[in-house]
Amino acid sequence: MRRRTSRLGAVAIATVTALLGAGTAFGDTFYVYEGEDFGYIGQDHKYAGVCDREYDGFNVYVNFKRTTPNTVVRMEEPNGYCRSSTTGTYSIYTLQTCENRPLVSDACSSWKRHP
C-alpha cells in the first residue's frame, strides 16, 4: 500500500509539472520539461543538458541562450538518452525544451529563466 501511495504521488507531481510546463529547480540544477522530456541548466550556469524520456521516436532538443555574446545554441539528443554540453566562459540562464516532430510543428516549452 505504501509503495502504491508513493507511486501515485510521483505521478501526480509529474502530471502537474507537465501540464503547467513549469521549470523546476531541484537543488541547484534547473529543469524545464516538455512532456516527460527535459532540458536542464547546471548549478554553475556553465553547462546545459537534454534528456529524451518518452521513447516515442521523436528527438528532443534544447535551445539555450548564452549571456555574452547574446546567442542561442541548439543541442539535440537523437538516440533516446541524455546529453550535456559546456558553454566555456559564457553563462546560461534561459532554456527551452522541444520535441522535434518532422511532419508537424515542434512541441516546445516556453522559455524559462533560472534565477
N, C-alpha and C positions, 0 to 999 in steps of 0.2 A: 504494500500500500504506500509506503514512504517513497519508494522508487517511482511509482506512478505519479504521485503528487509532485515530486521534483521534476519529472519529465514534463508534466502539464505546465508547471511554472516556467520552465525554459522555453517551451513552445509559445506560451503567452507573451513572454518578453520578446522573443524573436518576431512574432507576428506584429506586435505594436511597433517595433523598430522598423520592420519592413513597410508597414502601412504609412508610417509618418516619414519614412526616408530620412530619419534623423541621423546625424553624425553623433557618435557616442565616444566618450573617452574612458578607457579602462586603464588606470594607472596614468602613464604619460603618453601612451600611444593613442592616436586619434583615428577612429574608424568611420568610414562613410559607406553605407550599404545601398545596393541596387538589387532588390530581391534578397537572395542568400549570398550573392557575390559581394565582395567588399574591397575597398581600397583603404590604405592607411598611411598616416604620416608618423614617422618615428619621433621619439621623445625629444631629440635634439634638433628637430626640423631639418636634418641633413639627408634623410632618405625617405623614400616613398615605396609603397608596395601595392600589389594587386593579387587577389585570390579568387579563383573560379570555383565555386562550390555547388553549382546547380546541375552539373552533368547533363546538360541539355544540348550539347553540340555547338553552342554559341561561345565564341571567345569573349573574354571580359577585358576591359582596359580602363586605365585611369588617365585623366588629364590633370596635371598639377601645374600650378603657377609658381615660378621662381620669383623671389622678390627683386633681385637685380641680376641680369637685366630682366625687365618685365616680360618674360617669355612663358609660353605654355608648352609643356612637354607631354607627349603621349607615350604610355608604356602598356603593352598588350601581353596577355598570357594566353597563348593559343593551345595549351596542352592540358587544361583542367587542373593546374597546380597553382602554386604561388610564386611570385617573382618580386624582387625588390631592386632598387637602384639608388645609388648615392647621387648627390647633386653637387659634389665638390664644395665650393665655398659659398654657394647660394642657398639661402633658406627657403623652405616650403611652408606655407601657411594655408593654402587654399587647394582643395581637391574635389574632383568629380569622378564618380564611378559609373561606367557604362557597359552595356552588353551589346556586342557587335552582332546585329541581326541583318544579314545580307539583303534580303528581299523587302524589308520594311525599314522604317526609321529606327535608329538605335534607341534602346531604353536607357535613359541616364537619370541619375540622381541630380538634384540641384547642386550648385557649387556650395561647399561648406568650408567655413574658415575655422581653423584651430586657433584658440586664444593664445 
